[in-house]
Amino acid sequence: MAGGIIAYPTETFYGLCVNPFNADAVQALYRLKGRPSSSPMPLIIGGISMIRFVAKELPPQAVKLMKRFWPGPLTIVLKAADSLPASVTAGTGTIGVRLPGCPSARRFSNALGFPITSTSANPSGEKPPVTAEEVAGYFNGSISLLIDGGRLKGTAGSTIIDATGDTLKLIREGEIPSSEIF
């Protein structure tokens, strides 16, 4: 994965991944999606041990969320490791991280040996895809590899919680209701 863009299944939608430590690949992903460079790029980890590659610290409230909801559709925003390119964090100094409930997405990250980006496999503003055919329709010939995981359930996407401050903040209501988190 020298810099190519790969589409793969998660527990909600198909995602696009690149190596987040390859700034050129990250920029190519932003261009492909038409994603504003002011929007941080979320990451998937293959196992909890990978969090050390992307986060500076793990606040106690984040650890509680991880123990309760991971693996699953919860993205936790943490202070980003200095090793992540600014393009991944959009200059925010924070990074959204998820340990997905989808075993194949975890295996994929583990096989690569590093966290991967996890943005939906659609042009910005378009409907997230639930089939490989939809991904191909969006990006025919523009991605390096498409992993077909069949039809996905296409639910609300992951819930996003900011755990960088003294209190947790809801950024996006998703598959896990915020009432379960708070």
C-alpha positions in Angstrom: 0.0 0.0 0.0 2.5 2.5 -1.2 0.0 5.3 -1.6 -3.0 3.8 -3.3 -6.6 4.3 -2.2 -8.5 1.2 -1.2 -12.3 0.8 -0.7 -13.3 -1.7 2.0 -16.4 -2.8 4.0 -17.1 -1.6 7.6 -20.1 -2.4 9.8 -22.0 0.5 8.4 -20.8 1.6 4.9 -17.9 1.1 2.6 -14.9 3.2 3.5 -11.8 4.5 1.8 -8.4 4.0 3.2 -4.9 5.1 2.8 -1.9 5.0 5.1 -2.5 8.0 7.3 1.3 8.5 7.7 1.7 9.0 4.0 0.8 12.7 3.5 0.7 12.4 -0.3 -1.8 9.5 -0.1 -3.9 11.5 2.4 -4.0 14.5 0.0 -5.0 12.2 -2.9 -7.9 10.9 -0.8 -9.1 14.4 0.0 -9.0 15.2 -3.8 -10.7 12.0 -4.8 -13.6 12.6 -2.4 -13.8 16.4 -2.9 -13.5 16.6 0.9 -12.7 20.0 2.4 -9.2 20.0 3.8 -10.6 21.6 7.0 -12.4 18.2 7.8 -10.2 15.8 9.8 -9.9 12.2 8.4 -11.1 9.6 10.9 -9.0 6.4 11.5 -9.7 2.7 12.1 -7.4 0.6 14.2 -7.1 -3.1 14.0 -6.6 -3.6 17.7 -6.4 -1.5 20.8 -2.6 -1.6 20.8 -2.6 0.5 17.6 -4.0 3.5 19.5 -0.4 4.3 20.6 0.4 5.2 16.9 -2.3 7.9 16.7 -3.1 9.3 20.1 -0.9 11.3 22.6 -2.9 10.2 25.6 -5.9 8.2 26.7 -8.1 10.2 29.1 -10.0 8.0 31.7 -13.4 8.9 30.1 -12.1 7.7 26.7 -10.9 4.4 28.2 -14.4 3.8 29.7 -16.0 4.4 26.3 -13.5 2.0 24.7 -14.2 -0.8 27.2 -18.0 -0.4 26.8 -18.5 0.2 23.1 -15.4 -1.2 21.2 -15.3 -2.9 19.0 -18.3 -1.1 17.5 -19.6 2.0 15.7 -18.1 4.6 18.1 -15.5 7.1 17.0 -13.6 8.8 19.8 -11.8 12.0 19.2 -8.4 12.2 21.1 -5.4 14.4 21.0 -3.4 13.3 18.0 0.1 11.9 18.1 2.8 14.3 16.7 3.7 11.7 14.1 0.4 12.1 12.2 0.6 14.5 9.3 -1.4 17.7 9.8 -3.5 16.9 6.8 -5.0 13.9 8.6 -6.0 16.1 11.6 -6.9 19.1 9.4 -4.6 21.1 11.7 -6.8 20.5 14.7 -4.3 18.5 16.7 -7.0 15.9 17.3 -7.9 12.6 15.6 -11.1 10.5 15.5 -10.3 6.8 16.2 -12.5 3.7 16.0 -12.1 0.0 16.6 -14.8 -1.3 14.3 -17.2 -4.0 15.0 -16.6 -5.4 11.5 -14.0 -8.2 11.8 -12.8 -7.8 8.2 -12.0 -4.1 8.7 -10.0 -4.9 11.8 -8.2 -7.8 10.0 -7.4 -5.4 7.1 -5.8 -2.9 9.4 -3.9 -5.6 11.3 -2.7 -7.2 8.0 -1.3 -3.8 6.9 0.3 -3.3 10.4 -1.0 0.3 10.9 -4.2 2.3 11.4 -6.0 3.2 8.2 -8.2 6.2 7.2 -11.9 5.5 7.4 -13.9 8.0 5.4 -17.1 6.9 3.6 -16.5 5.7 0.1 -18.5 8.4 -1.6 -17.8 11.9 -3.0 -18.5 14.5 -0.3 -22.2 15.3 -0.2 -23.3 12.0 -1.9 -25.0 9.0 -0.3 -22.5 6.6 1.5 -22.4 3.3 -0.4 -23.6 0.0 0.9 -22.4 -2.2 -2.0 -19.2 -2.5 -3.9 -21.1 -1.7 -7.1 -22.0 1.7 -5.6 -18.4 2.4 -4.8 -17.3 1.5 -8.3 -20.0 3.8 -9.7 -18.6 6.7 -7.7 -14.9 6.0 -8.3 -14.6 3.7 -11.4 -10.9 3.5 -12.2 -9.8 6.0 -9.6 -9.1 3.6 -6.7 -6.4 1.0 -6.4 -8.4 -1.8 -4.9 -12.1 -2.5 -4.0 -12.8 -5.2 -1.4 -16.3 -6.6 -1.9 -17.9 -7.4 1.4 -21.4 -7.8 0.0 -24.4 -5.6 0.9 -23.8 -3.7 4.2 -26.5 -2.6 6.5 -26.0 1.1 5.9 -27.1 2.4 9.3 -26.6 5.8 10.7 -22.8 5.6 10.7 -20.6 5.8 13.8 -21.4 8.0 16.7 -18.6 10.6 17.3 -17.6 11.7 20.8 -14.9 14.3 21.6 -13.0 13.1 24.6 -10.2 15.7 24.5 -11.7 18.0 27.2 -12.8 17.6 30.8 -16.3 16.5 29.6 -17.4 14.4 26.7 -19.0 16.2 23.8 -21.3 14.7 21.2 -20.1 15.6 17.6 -22.4 13.3 15.7 -25.3 11.1 16.7 -24.9 7.7 15.0 -25.6 4.1 15.4 -25.0 4.2 19.2 -27.5 6.6 20.8 -26.0 9.4 22.8 -28.3 8.4 25.7 -26.3 5.2 26.0 -23.0 7.1 26.1 -24.0 9.8 28.5 
